[in-house]
Amino acid sequence: MRDPALLSSLRERVADASGPDRALFAEVWFACTGKQSPDTKARFAILLDAKAWTDAALLLARSALPEGRLSITVDRGILSLVIGAANLARGAGADGSRAIHRTDDLGWAILAAVLDEFLA
């Protein structure tokens, strides 16, 4: 069972952060993913060391969420990333849409969406 108080605290810290932070990514990883294989943990650490925030966030989402709760589509140059069963039912372009201006913002947005999904 995931601790709602911890998840809520992490979500607030993600919202307040000025950008990706290795330590915060790691805290979210351990709060959300549960037990993972050593290979998966090592791959996550390598991505963090490389500051590959989007790849690290996608690995976190894939590891933390059951299958079918992460959907990525591209239509006419617009990337839609939908996390969560409720969001998938509404479809791409749902209420949580936001513009991403830097590549590391996408990783941060994915991290926030995973936490939102656990808090829902």
N, CA, C and O atoms as CSV, one atom per row, in Angstrom:
chain,resi,resn,atom,element,x,y,z
A,1,MET,N,N,0.850,-1.180,0.000
A,1,MET,CA,C,0.000,0.000,0.000
A,1,MET,C,C,0.895,1.243,0.000
A,1,MET,O,O,1.837,1.352,0.785
A,2,ARG,N,N,0.579,2.159,-0.888
A,2,ARG,CA,C,1.339,3.409,-0.971
A,2,ARG,C,C,0.791,4.408,0.035
A,2,ARG,O,O,-0.420,4.498,0.241
A,3,ASP,N,N,1.686,5.153,0.655
A,3,ASP,CA,C,1.330,6.122,1.687
A,3,ASP,C,C,0.797,7.400,1.044
A,3,ASP,O,O,1.564,8.129,0.414
A,4,PRO,N,N,-0.503,7.692,1.187
A,4,PRO,CA,C,-1.079,8.885,0.569
A,4,PRO,C,C,-0.429,10.185,1.044
A,4,PRO,O,O,-0.279,11.117,0.254
A,5,ALA,N,N,-0.044,10.263,2.306
A,5,ALA,CA,C,0.597,11.481,2.814
A,5,ALA,C,C,1.944,11.698,2.130
A,5,ALA,O,O,2.282,12.821,1.759
A,6,LEU,N,N,2.708,10.625,1.967
A,6,LEU,CA,C,4.001,10.724,1.284
A,6,LEU,C,C,3.805,11.124,-0.171
A,6,LEU,O,O,4.508,12.000,-0.676
A,7,LEU,N,N,2.845,10.482,-0.852
A,7,LEU,CA,C,2.582,10.812,-2.254
A,7,LEU,C,C,2.146,12.265,-2.405
A,7,LEU,O,O,2.568,12.948,-3.338
A,8,SER,N,N,1.304,12.738,-1.493
A,8,SER,CA,C,0.838,14.123,-1.534
A,8,SER,C,C,2.003,15.089,-1.317
A,8,SER,O,O,2.107,16.108,-2.000
A,9,SER,N,N,2.869,14.766,-0.370
A,9,SER,CA,C,4.046,15.596,-0.112
A,9,SER,C,C,4.968,15.635,-1.331
A,9,SER,O,O,5.471,16.695,-1.705
A,10,LEU,N,N,5.184,14.475,-1.943
A,10,LEU,CA,C,6.018,14.419,-3.145
A,10,LEU,C,C,5.388,15.230,-4.277
A,10,LEU,O,O,6.093,15.918,-5.015
A,11,ARG,N,N,4.068,15.151,-4.414
A,11,ARG,CA,C,3.379,15.887,-5.485
A,11,ARG,C,C,3.548,17.391,-5.288
A,11,ARG,O,O,3.755,18.125,-6.254
A,12,GLU,N,N,3.461,17.847,-4.047
A,12,GLU,CA,C,3.666,19.266,-3.762
A,12,GLU,C,C,5.098,19.678,-4.086
A,12,GLU,O,O,5.327,20.752,-4.643
A,13,ARG,N,N,6.061,18.828,-3.738
A,13,ARG,CA,C,7.465,19.139,-4.023
A,13,ARG,C,C,7.723,19.182,-5.526
A,13,ARG,O,O,8.494,20.019,-5.997
A,14,VAL,N,N,7.086,18.288,-6.283
A,14,VAL,CA,C,7.228,18.308,-7.738
A,14,VAL,C,C,6.644,19.605,-8.289
A,14,VAL,O,O,7.242,20.237,-9.160
A,15,ALA,N,N,5.484,20.000,-7.785
A,15,ALA,CA,C,4.839,21.237,-8.254
A,15,ALA,C,C,5.687,22.465,-7.935
A,15,ALA,O,O,5.719,23.416,-8.715
A,16,ASP,N,N,6.362,22.450,-6.810
A,16,ASP,CA,C,7.158,23.606,-6.388
A,16,ASP,C,C,8.562,23.645,-6.976
A,16,ASP,O,O,9.221,24.684,-6.943
A,17,ALA,N,N,9.021,22.529,-7.511
A,17,ALA,CA,C,10.397,22.449,-8.021
A,17,ALA,C,C,10.559,23.301,-9.275
A,17,ALA,O,O,9.627,23.468,-10.062
A,18,SER,N,N,11.749,23.827,-9.436
A,18,SER,CA,C,12.020,24.659,-10.611
A,18,SER,C,C,12.397,23.822,-11.830
A,18,SER,O,O,12.458,24.340,-12.945
A,19,GLY,N,N,12.644,22.556,-11.627
A,19,GLY,CA,C,12.995,21.657,-12.725
A,19,GLY,C,C,13.380,20.297,-12.185
A,19,GLY,O,O,13.395,20.087,-10.972
A,20,PRO,N,N,13.688,19.379,-13.070
A,20,PRO,CA,C,14.025,18.020,-12.645
A,20,PRO,C,C,15.182,17.994,-11.649
A,20,PRO,O,O,16.126,18.780,-11.722
A,21,ASP,N,N,15.064,17.068,-10.734
A,21,ASP,CA,C,16.036,16.913,-9.663
A,21,ASP,C,C,16.212,15.416,-9.418
A,21,ASP,O,O,15.241,14.703,-9.169
A,22,ARG,N,N,17.445,14.952,-9.489
A,22,ARG,CA,C,17.728,13.514,-9.362
A,22,ARG,C,C,17.174,12.936,-8.058
A,22,ARG,O,O,16.541,11.881,-8.069
A,23,ALA,N,N,17.406,13.614,-6.950
A,23,ALA,CA,C,16.971,13.100,-5.657
A,23,ALA,C,C,15.446,12.981,-5.585
A,23,ALA,O,O,14.926,11.996,-5.060
A,24,LEU,N,N,14.734,13.969,-6.106
A,24,LEU,CA,C,13.275,13.929,-6.075
A,24,LEU,C,C,12.743,12.846,-7.008
A,24,LEU,O,O,11.789,12.150,-6.661
A,25,PHE,N,N,13.345,12.694,-8.182
A,25,PHE,CA,C,12.950,11.602,-9.077
A,25,PHE,C,C,13.106,10.264,-8.365
A,25,PHE,O,O,12.222,9.411,-8.449
A,26,ALA,N,N,14.224,10.072,-7.665
A,26,ALA,CA,C,14.474,8.814,-6.959
A,26,ALA,C,C,13.441,8.590,-5.855
A,26,ALA,O,O,12.966,7.470,-5.671
A,27,GLU,N,N,13.093,9.642,-5.123
A,27,GLU,CA,C,12.085,9.503,-4.074
A,27,GLU,C,C,10.733,9.082,-4.654
A,27,GLU,O,O,10.048,8.223,-4.098
A,28,VAL,N,N,10.362,9.696,-5.774
A,28,VAL,CA,C,9.093,9.328,-6.416
A,28,VAL,C,C,9.158,7.881,-6.897
A,28,VAL,O,O,8.188,7.135,-6.757
A,29,TRP,N,N,10.296,7.483,-7.463
A,29,TRP,CA,C,10.483,6.101,-7.923
A,29,TRP,C,C,10.181,5.124,-6.791
A,29,TRP,O,O,9.365,4.217,-6.951
A,30,PHE,N,N,10.835,5.310,-5.652
A,30,PHE,CA,C,10.671,4.360,-4.552
A,30,PHE,C,C,9.282,4.424,-3.935
A,30,PHE,O,O,8.794,3.411,-3.433
A,31,ALA,N,N,8.630,5.585,-3.956
A,31,ALA,CA,C,7.281,5.708,-3.411
A,31,ALA,C,C,6.233,5.066,-4.319
A,31,ALA,O,O,5.194,4.613,-3.839
A,32,CYS,N,N,6.498,5.024,-5.636
A,32,CYS,CA,C,5.478,4.581,-6.595
A,32,CYS,C,C,5.684,3.182,-7.170
A,32,CYS,O,O,4.704,2.508,-7.488
A,33,THR,N,N,6.912,2.731,-7.311
A,33,THR,CA,C,7.123,1.522,-8.100
A,33,THR,C,C,7.069,0.221,-7.334
A,33,THR,O,O,6.843,-0.827,-7.939
A,34,GLY,N,N,7.264,0.243,-6.045
A,34,GLY,CA,C,7.301,-1.025,-5.316
A,34,GLY,C,C,8.556,-1.798,-5.675
A,34,GLY,O,O,9.559,-1.209,-6.078
A,35,LYS,N,N,8.504,-3.106,-5.532
A,35,LYS,CA,C,9.680,-3.934,-5.806
A,35,LYS,C,C,9.894,-4.070,-7.312
A,35,LYS,O,O,8.981,-4.433,-8.054
A,36,GLN,N,N,11.108,-3.775,-7.742
A,36,GLN,CA,C,11.482,-3.863,-9.156
A,36,GLN,C,C,12.738,-4.723,-9.293
A,36,GLN,O,O,13.484,-4.911,-8.332
A,37,SER,N,N,12.954,-5.231,-10.483
A,37,SER,CA,C,14.151,-6.037,-10.731
A,37,SER,C,C,15.390,-5.150,-10.626
A,37,SER,O,O,15.313,-3.946,-10.874
A,38,PRO,N,N,16.520,-5.731,-10.263
A,38,PRO,CA,C,17.765,-4.955,-10.205
A,38,PRO,C,C,18.097,-4.303,-11.549
A,38,PRO,O,O,18.628,-3.193,-11.578
A,39,ASP,N,N,17.791,-4.975,-12.657
A,39,ASP,CA,C,18.059,-4.402,-13.981
A,39,ASP,C,C,17.241,-3.131,-14.218
A,39,ASP,O,O,17.757,-2.146,-14.746
A,40,THR,N,N,15.990,-3.157,-13.833
A,40,THR,CA,C,15.132,-1.992,-14.016
A,40,THR,C,C,15.613,-0.838,-13.142
A,40,THR,O,O,15.659,0.306,-13.596
A,41,LYS,N,N,15.972,-1.129,-11.893
A,41,LYS,CA,C,16.488,-0.091,-10.997
A,41,LYS,C,C,17.782,0.500,-11.543
A,41,LYS,O,O,17.985,1.714,-11.493
A,42,ALA,N,N,18.652,-0.353,-12.061
A,42,ALA,CA,C,19.932,0.120,-12.619
A,42,ALA,C,C,19.684,0.993,-13.844
A,42,ALA,O,O,20.337,2.023,-14.012
A,43,ARG,N,N,18.738,0.588,-14.707
A,43,ARG,CA,C,18.424,1.379,-15.895
A,43,ARG,C,C,17.886,2.755,-15.491
A,43,ARG,O,O,18.232,3.763,-16.108
A,44,PHE,N,N,17.048,2.797,-14.466
A,44,PHE,CA,C,16.518,4.063,-13.968
A,44,PHE,C,C,17.657,4.953,-13.463
A,44,PHE,O,O,17.703,6.144,-13.772
A,45,ALA,N,N,18.568,4.375,-12.692
A,45,ALA,CA,C,19.707,5.153,-12.167
A,45,ALA,C,C,20.578,5.698,-13.294
A,45,ALA,O,O,21.047,6.834,-13.223
A,46,ILE,N,N,20.794,4.902,-14.321
A,46,ILE,CA,C,21.594,5.350,-15.469
A,46,ILE,C,C,20.914,6.518,-16.167
A,46,ILE,O,O,21.576,7.483,-16.550
A,47,LEU,N,N,19.606,6.440,-16.334
A,47,LEU,CA,C,18.859,7.530,-16.967
A,47,LEU,C,C,18.942,8.807,-16.137
A,47,LEU,O,O,19.073,9.901,-16.686
A,48,LEU,N,N,18.866,8.668,-14.816
A,48,LEU,CA,C,18.988,9.845,-13.957
A,48,LEU,C,C,20.385,10.444,-14.052
A,48,LEU,O,O,20.534,11.663,-14.138
A,49,ASP,N,N,21.405,9.598,-14.039
A,49,ASP,CA,C,22.780,10.093,-14.157
A,49,ASP,C,C,22.988,10.839,-15.469
A,49,ASP,O,O,23.731,11.820,-15.522
A,50,ALA,N,N,22.331,10.372,-16.525
A,50,ALA,CA,C,22.455,10.995,-17.838
A,50,ALA,C,C,21.536,12.216,-17.991
A,50,ALA,O,O,21.550,12.884,-19.024
A,51,LYS,N,N,20.743,12.498,-16.961
A,51,LYS,CA,C,19.759,13.579,-16.991
A,51,LYS,C,C,18.757,13.398,-18.132
A,51,LYS,O,O,18.295,14.362,-18.742
A,52,ALA,N,N,18.441,12.142,-18.394
A,52,ALA,CA,C,17.436,11.785,-19.397
A,52,ALA,C,C,16.082,11.726,-18.680
A,52,ALA,O,O,15.505,10.656,-18.485
A,53,TRP,N,N,15.598,12.908,-18.297
A,53,TRP,CA,C,14.420,13.010,-17.437
A,53,TRP,C,C,13.175,12.384,-18.046
A,53,TRP,O,O,12.428,11.692,-17.354
A,54,THR,N,N,12.946,12.616,-19.319
A,54,THR,CA,C,11.742,12.069,-19.953
A,54,THR,C,C,11.809,10.553,-19.994
A,54,THR,O,O,10.827,9.883,-19.675
A,55,ASP,N,N,12.952,10.000,-20.383
A,55,ASP,CA,C,13.094,8.541,-20.415
A,55,ASP,C,C,12.945,7.948,-19.017
A,55,ASP,O,O,12.318,6.902,-18.851
A,56,ALA,N,N,13.514,8.608,-18.014
A,56,ALA,CA,C,13.395,8.125,-16.638
A,56,ALA,C,C,11.935,8.170,-16.181
A,56,ALA,O,O,11.458,7.238,-15.532
A,57,ALA,N,N,11.230,9.246,-16.516
A,57,ALA,CA,C,9.831,9.372,-16.121
A,57,ALA,C,C,8.959,8.328,-16.824
A,57,ALA,O,O,8.038,7.779,-16.219
A,58,LEU,N,N,9.247,8.056,-18.091
A,58,LEU,CA,C,8.481,7.027,-18.800
A,58,LEU,C,C,8.739,5.646,-18.207
A,58,LEU,O,O,7.813,4.844,-18.085
A,59,LEU,N,N,9.985,5.358,-17.837
A,59,LEU,CA,C,10.292,4.079,-17.196
A,59,LEU,C,C,9.565,3.990,-15.857
A,59,LEU,O,O,9.030,2.937,-15.511
A,60,LEU,N,N,9.542,5.075,-15.113
A,60,LEU,CA,C,8.824,5.098,-13.846
A,60,LEU,C,C,7.336,4.824,-14.074
A,60,LEU,O,O,6.737,4.005,-13.377
A,61,ALA,N,N,6.749,5.509,-15.047
A,61,ALA,CA,C,5.317,5.320,-15.333
A,61,ALA,C,C,5.032,3.884,-15.741
A,61,ALA,O,O,4.064,3.283,-15.277
A,62,ARG,N,N,5.877,3.332,-16.611
A,62,ARG,CA,C,5.668,1.959,-17.064
A,62,ARG,C,C,5.832,0.964,-15.923
A,62,ARG,O,O,5.129,-0.046,-15.878
A,63,SER,N,N,6.746,1.236,-15.006
A,63,SER,CA,C,7.003,0.326,-13.890
A,63,SER,C,C,5.953,0.454,-12.787
A,63,SER,O,O,5.639,-0.529,-12.116
A,64,ALA,N,N,5.412,1.647,-12.599
A,64,ALA,CA,C,4.504,1.898,-11.487
A,64,ALA,C,C,3.045,1.619,-11.810
A,64,ALA,O,O,2.275,1.234,-10.930
A,65,LEU,N,N,2.661,1.812,-13.062
A,65,LEU,CA,C,1.253,1.703,-13.419
A,65,LEU,C,C,0.950,0.391,-14.122
A,65,LEU,O,O,1.758,-0.100,-14.910
A,66,PRO,N,N,-0.212,-0.172,-13.836
A,66,PRO,CA,C,-0.613,-1.383,-14.557
A,66,PRO,C,C,-0.715,-1.110,-16.054
A,66,PRO,O,O,-0.901,0.029,-16.483
A,67,GLU,N,N,-0.593,-2.161,-16.825
A,67,GLU,CA,C,-0.675,-2.023,-18.286
A,67,GLU,C,C,-1.970,-1.331,-18.687
A,67,GLU,O,O,-3.014,-1.501,-18.056
A,68,GLY,N,N,-1.874,-0.553,-19.743
A,68,GLY,CA,C,-3.050,0.114,-20.270
A,68,GLY,C,C,-3.347,1.452,-19.635
A,68,GLY,O,O,-4.311,2.110,-20.025
A,69,ARG,N,N,-2.548,1.879,-18.667
A,69,ARG,CA,C,-2.820,3.155,-18.013
A,69,ARG,C,C,-1.885,4.249,-18.484
A,69,ARG,O,O,-1.881,5.348,-17.930
A,70,LEU,N,N,-1.090,3.956,-19.505
A,70,LEU,CA,C,-0.202,4.946,-20.100
A,70,LEU,C,C,-0.401,4.867,-21.607
A,70,LEU,O,O,-0.208,3.813,-22.213
A,71,SER,N,N,-0.785,5.982,-22.206
A,71,SER,CA,C,-1.027,6.017,-23.636
A,71,SER,C,C,-0.321,7.230,-24.233
A,71,SER,O,O,-0.480,8.354,-23.757
A,72,ILE,N,N,0.461,6.985,-25.284
A,72,ILE,CA,C,1.154,8.079,-25.974
A,72,ILE,C,C,0.752,8.022,-27.433
A,72,ILE,O,O,0.880,6.986,-28.085
A,73,THR,N,N,0.261,9.155,-27.945
A,73,THR,CA,C,-0.111,9.240,-29.349
A,73,THR,C,C,0.451,10.522,-29.952
A,73,THR,O,O,0.688,11.503,-29.247
A,74,VAL,N,N,0.657,10.498,-31.250
A,74,VAL,CA,C,1.083,11.690,-31.979
A,74,VAL,C,C,0.111,11.871,-33.137
A,74,VAL,O,O,-0.116,10.954,-33.925
A,75,ASP,N,N,-0.457,13.065,-33.226
A,75,ASP,CA,C,-1.396,13.376,-34.295
A,75,ASP,C,C,-1.068,14.762,-34.825
A,75,ASP,O,O,-1.186,15.748,-34.096
A,76,ARG,N,N,-0.661,14.848,-36.075
A,76,ARG,CA,C,-0.303,16.112,-36.728
A,76,ARG,C,C,0.706,16.918,-35.908
A,76,ARG,O,O,0.567,18.130,-35.745
A,77,GLY,N,N,1.714,16.225,-35.402
A,77,GLY,CA,C,2.781,16.888,-34.682
A,77,GLY,C,C,2.488,17.223,-33.236
A,77,GLY,O,O,3.306,17.864,-32.576
A,78,ILE,N,N,1.332,16.802,-32.724
A,78,ILE,CA,C,0.984,17.062,-31.326
A,78,ILE,C,C,1.071,15.750,-30.567
A,78,ILE,O,O,0.375,14.782,-30.873
A,79,LEU,N,N,1.953,15.742,-29.560
A,79,LEU,CA,C,2.143,14.575,-28.717
A,79,LEU,C,C,1.121,14.613,-27.600
A,79,LEU,O,O,0.985,15.622,-26.908
A,80,SER,N,N,0.405,13.521,-27.424
A,80,SER,CA,C,-0.543,13.403,-26.317
A,80,SER,C,C,-0.107,12.254,-25.435
A,80,SER,O,O,0.061,11.128,-25.902
A,81,LEU,N,N,0.073,12.538,-24.171
A,81,LEU,CA,C,0.423,11.528,-23.192
A,81,LEU,C,C,-0.702,11.505,-22.180
A,81,LEU,O,O,-0.982,12.515,-21.535
A,82,VAL,N,N,-1.351,10.359,-22.036
A,82,VAL,CA,C,-2.472,10.234,-21.116
A,82,VAL,C,C,-2.118,9.156,-20.102
A,82,VAL,O,O,-1.775,8.031,-20.464
A,83,ILE,N,N,-2.205,9.515,-18.838
A,83,ILE,CA,C,-1.894,8.586,-17.764
A,83,ILE,C,C,-3.144,8.401,-16.932
A,83,ILE,O,O,-3.756,9.375,-16.494
A,84,GLY,N,N,-3.525,7.152,-16.711
A,84,GLY,CA,C,-4.653,6.834,-15.850
A,84,GLY,C,C,-5.856,6.351,-16.601
A,84,GLY,O,O,-6.155,6.820,-17.699
A,85,ALA,N,N,-6.547,5.409,-16.001
A,85,ALA,CA,C,-7.717,4.811,-16.633
A,85,ALA,C,C,-8.817,5.839,-16.863
A,85,ALA,O,O,-9.463,5.818,-17.910
A,86,ALA,N,N,-9.044,6.736,-15.909
A,86,ALA,CA,C,-10.091,7.751,-16.067
A,86,ALA,C,C,-9.742,8.692,-17.210
A,86,ALA,O,O,-10.615,9.061,-17.995
A,87,ASN,N,N,-8.474,9.086,-17.313
A,87,ASN,CA,C,-8.057,9.973,-18.394
A,87,ASN,C,C,-8.156,9.279,-19.742
A,87,ASN,O,O,-8.517,9.907,-20.737
A,88,LEU,N,N,-7.838,7.984,-19.785
A,88,LEU,CA,C,-7.934,7.244,-21.043
A,88,LEU,C,C,-9.374,7.203,-21.532
A,88,LEU,O,O,-9.620,7.239,-22.738
A,89,ALA,N,N,-10.330,7.127,-20.607
A,89,ALA,CA,C,-11.737,7.103,-20.996
A,89,ALA,C,C,-12.152,8.436,-21.619
A,89,ALA,O,O,-12.980,8.468,-22.529
A,90,ARG,N,N,-11.573,9.541,-21.127
A,90,ARG,CA,C,-11.899,10.854,-21.678
A,90,ARG,C,C,-11.199,11.098,-22.993
A,90,ARG,O,O,-11.690,11.852,-23.834
A,91,GLY,N,N,-10.040,10.458,-23.179
A,91,GLY,CA,C,-9.301,10.610,-24.425
A,91,GLY,C,C,-8.258,11.701,-24.367
A,91,GLY,O,O,-8.176,12.452,-23.394
A,92,ALA,N,N,-7.455,11.784,-25.425
A,92,ALA,CA,C,-6.386,12.778,-25.509
A,92,ALA,C,C,-6.982,14.173,-25.524
A,92,ALA,O,O,-8.113,14.383,-25.962
A,93,GLY,N,N,-6.195,15.121,-25.036
A,93,GLY,CA,C,-6.651,16.506,-25.014
A,93,GLY,C,C,-7.611,16.784,-23.877
A,93,GLY,O,O,-8.330,17.783,-23.896
A,94,ALA,N,N,-7.627,15.907,-22.891
A,94,ALA,CA,C,-8.524,16.090,-21.749
A,94,ALA,C,C,-8.076,17.285,-20.916
A,94,ALA,O,O,-7.123,17.983,-21.262
A,95,ASP,N,N,-8.772,17.499,-19.834
A,95,ASP,CA,C,-8.603,18.691,-19.015
A,95,ASP,C,C,-7.171,19.004,-18.586
A,95,ASP,O,O,-6.853,20.174,-18.373
A,96,GLY,N,N,-6.307,18.022,-18.452
A,96,GLY,CA,C,-4.974,18.248,-17.925
A,96,GLY,C,C,-3.948,18.700,-18.946
A,96,GLY,O,O,-2.755,18.677,-18.643
A,97,SER,N,N,-4.346,19.105,-20.128
A,97,SER,CA,C,-3.405,19.480,-21.177
A,97,SER,C,C,-2.586,20.698,-20.769
A,97,SER,O,O,-3.085,21.616,-20.117
A,98,ARG,N,N,-1.311,20.684,-21.171
A,98,ARG,CA,C,-0.469,21.853,-20.946
A,98,ARG,C,C,0.660,21.843,-21.951
A,98,ARG,O,O,1.079,20.794,-22.440
A,99,ALA,N,N,1.136,23.019,-22.242
A,99,ALA,CA,C,2.229,23.159,-23.202
A,99,ALA,C,C,3.545,22.831,-22.519
A,99,ALA,O,O,3.765,23.193,-21.363
A,100,ILE,N,N,4.410,22.149,-23.236
A,100,ILE,CA,C,5.735,21.807,-22.748
A,100,ILE,C,C,6.725,22.639,-23.557
A,100,ILE,O,O,6.745,22.570,-24.786
A,101,HIS,N,N,7.535,23.415,-22.870
A,101,HIS,CA,C,8.437,24.331,-23.555
A,101,HIS,C,C,9.887,23.859,-23.591
A,101,HIS,O,O,10.661,24.310,-24.434
A,102,ARG,N,N,10.257,22.969,-22.700
A,102,ARG,CA,C,11.621,22.418,-22.691
A,102,ARG,C,C,11.503,20.911,-22.592
A,102,ARG,O,O,10.520,20.394,-22.061
A,103,THR,N,N,12.503,20.201,-23.103
A,103,THR,CA,C,12.429,18.742,-23.095
A,103,THR,C,C,12.372,18.177,-21.683
A,103,THR,O,O,11.691,17.175,-21.463
A,104,ASP,N,N,13.062,18.781,-20.715
A,104,ASP,CA,C,13.006,18.242,-19.361
A,104,ASP,C,C,11.652,18.509,-18.704
A,104,ASP,O,O,11.321,17.853,-17.717
A,105,ASP,N,N,10.858,19.455,-19.224
A,105,ASP,CA,C,9.508,19.682,-18.702
A,105,ASP,C,C,8.615,18.465,-18.915
A,105,ASP,O,O,7.747,18.186,-18.088
A,106,LEU,N,N,8.816,17.739,-20.010
A,106,LEU,CA,C,7.994,16.564,-20.280
A,106,LEU,C,C,8.214,15.507,-19.203
A,106,LEU,O,O,7.256,14.913,-18.707
A,107,GLY,N,N,9.461,15.274,-18.843
A,107,GLY,CA,C,9.743,14.312,-17.774
A,107,GLY,C,C,9.094,14.719,-16.465
A,107,GLY,O,O,8.547,13.889,-15.739
A,108,TRP,N,N,9.164,16.000,-16.180
A,108,TRP,CA,C,8.575,16.519,-14.950
A,108,TRP,C,C,7.059,16.373,-14.980
A,108,TRP,O,O,6.453,16.024,-13.966
A,109,ALA,N,N,6.437,16.636,-16.131
A,109,ALA,CA,C,4.981,16.505,-16.271
A,109,ALA,C,C,4.541,15.057,-16.106
A,109,ALA,O,O,3.496,14.794,-15.510
A,110,ILE,N,N,5.324,14.115,-16.626
A,110,ILE,CA,C,4.998,12.698,-16.479
A,110,ILE,C,C,5.087,12.297,-15.013
A,110,ILE,O,O,4.215,11.596,-14.500
A,111,LEU,N,N,6.140,12.743,-14.343
A,111,LEU,CA,C,6.305,12.451,-12.921
A,111,LEU,C,C,5.094,12.944,-12.130
A,111,LEU,O,O,4.556,12.216,-11.297
A,112,ALA,N,N,4.670,14.172,-12.389
A,112,ALA,CA,C,3.513,14.750,-11.704
A,112,ALA,C,C,2.246,13.958,-12.012
A,112,ALA,O,O,1.427,13.727,-11.122
A,113,ALA,N,N,2.080,13.540,-13.268
A,113,ALA,CA,C,0.872,12.796,-13.653
A,113,ALA,C,C,0.807,11.431,-12.980
A,113,ALA,O,O,-0.273,10.981,-12.597
A,114,VAL,N,N,1.948,10.768,-12.833
A,114,VAL,CA,C,1.969,9.476,-12.131
A,114,VAL,C,C,1.544,9.673,-10.686
A,114,VAL,O,O,0.733,8.907,-10.165
A,115,LEU,N,N,2.086,10.695,-10.036
A,115,LEU,CA,C,1.678,10.963,-8.648
A,115,LEU,C,C,0.197,11.308,-8.577
A,115,LEU,O,O,-0.496,10.850,-7.669
A,116,ASP,N,N,-0.300,12.102,-9.512
A,116,ASP,CA,C,-1.725,12.438,-9.539
A,116,ASP,C,C,-2.578,11.178,-9.668
A,116,ASP,O,O,-3.625,11.059,-9.030
A,117,GLU,N,N,-2.129,10.251,-10.486
A,117,GLU,CA,C,-2.880,9.010,-10.682
A,117,GLU,C,C,-2.973,8.218,-9.372
A,117,GLU,O,O,-4.028,7.667,-9.060
A,118,PHE,N,N,-1.891,8.159,-8.614
A,118,PHE,CA,C,-1.926,7.438,-7.342
A,118,PHE,C,C,-2.754,8.174,-6.303
A,118,PHE,O,O,-3.319,7.543,-5.410
A,119,LEU,N,N,-2.838,9.481,-6.399
A,119,LEU,CA,C,-3.607,10.253,-5.434
A,119,LEU,C,C,-5.098,10.306,-5.769
A,119,LEU,O,O,-5.916,10.660,-4.920
A,120,ALA,N,N,-5.450,9.950,-7.013
A,120,ALA,CA,C,-6.862,9.993,-7.431
A,120,ALA,C,C,-7.690,8.901,-6.762
A,120,ALA,O,O,-8.893,8.802,-7.006
